[in-house]
């Protein structure tokens, strides 16, 4: 990991341990990236966060630490996951922190946590189709055809 990435404050927590500020930052970043930047109006507050684990990467901000990257993990058997697979979702890097390979570091950390806490569980995600090569570098393979979700091409991917 590069020196600039080692300076991030990494937080891995279940929802019940998140502070109000972390929830505020999480929802704000998801709205900024998925709703505003991608011009996609959808209900992000979907009830799935309550049982999920959350990975935050905080970087230096002007007045307080700024949320640089985020993702959530749903456990097997969760209604929006699958019976057997852990599901990674809502993966994002905020605008001010792009271009420094933070996405790679986030996925590496998430996979380490998942493999430690839920060994032997397959992992799946619903990727924007243009990110197949990125996720493929981490062992994910497409398990569906490319399809439209909210006017954005997506594909289901899985890592055994």
N, C-alpha and C positions, 0 to 999 in steps of 0.2 A: 504494500500500500504506500502511496506517495506521502511525503511529509505533510503536504497540505490537507490530505484526507485524515491523517492521524489527529489533527486538531479539532475534529468534530466531537461533539458531545453526543454519544450514542445512547439511546434509551429503548429498552425492550420490555414492554409491560402489557399485562392484561388490562382491559378497559377499567376494571374496578380500582386499579391503582393509578390511573391517569389523574393529573391535576386539572383543575378548570382551565388553566392556561394552555395545557397540552391539548385538551379537547378543542378549545377555541382555535389554536394554531392549526390543528389537524383539519378541522372543518373549513377554515379560511383558505388553507393551501389547496384543498381538494376543490373548493369552489373556484378559486383563481385559475387553476390548471384545467380542470375538466369542464366546468361550465363556461367561464369567461373566455379563456384562450382557445378552447376547442369549440366554442359556440354550440354547446350541447346542453340543452335544458332537460334536466332529469332530476329525480328525487334522490339526492345523495344521502340524506339522512334516512337510511333504509332499515334501521333496527339491527343490522348485522354486526355493528361495532361492539355491541354490548357483550358478546361472547367471543370476540376476536382478541388476538394479540396484536400489538402495534409496535412498529419499529420507527423511531424518530432519529433523524440526524440534525442536530442543531449546530449552526455556525455562528460566527461573529456577526452581530447586528449593530446598528447605530446606538440604540438605547438599551437593548436587551438581546439575548441570543435570538437568532432568526431561524425558523424552521427551513432547512435546506432540502431535506428529503424525507419521504414517508412511504410506508406501505403497511397493509394489514394482512393478517393470516387467520383464515377460518379453519377450524378443526374438522377432522373426519366426522361424518354424521350430521354436520350442521345442515340445516335445510337448504342453504344456497351453495353448499360444497358438494360432497359426494359421500357415499358410505365408507369409502376406503381412503380417499385422498385428502391431504392437507391442501388448502387453496390459498395462493398468494393473490392479492388484489390491491387496487387503488395505488399502484406504484407511481410515484412522481418525484421529480426534482423541481424545486421552485426556480423561477426565472433567473434570479441573481446568482445561482450556484450551478448553472449548467456549463458543460464543457470541461469539467475537471474530473470526469470519470466517477462521479459520486454514485451514479446508478449501478456501476459495477461493484463498488464497495458495499452498497446497500444490499444488493442481491447476495453477495458473498456472505455477509453477516446474517441475513435472513435464513439462508440455507444452513449455515452453521447452527443457528438456534433451533431450526426445525429438526435437523438431523440429531441434535442432542436431546431435545425434548420428546420427539416422536420418531425414534429410529425405525427404519424399515417401512415407513409410510411413503407411498408415492405422493408426488406433489404436482398439482396442476395450476394453470393460470389461463386467463382469458386475455390474450394479447392483442393489441392493435397489430394488424397484419404486417405493417412495415417494420415491426420490431422482432420478427421471427429470427433473424440472424443473431440479434443481441441475446435473446433468450436461448437460442440454440447453442451458444457458446457455454452455457451453464448446464447443458445436457437435456434441455427441453426439446421435445419433438412434437410436430403438429399431430393432433388426433381428430381434427375436423376439417372440413372445407372452409375456405374463407367465406365469411358471411357478414351481413350488415347489422350493426347494432348502433342505434342513434346516429345513423348516416356516416358511420366510421367502419371501415372494413376490419374485422376481428377474426381470430382463429383460436380455438382451444388448443393448448399445448400441455404436455405431461412429461414428467421426469420420473422414471421408474425408481 
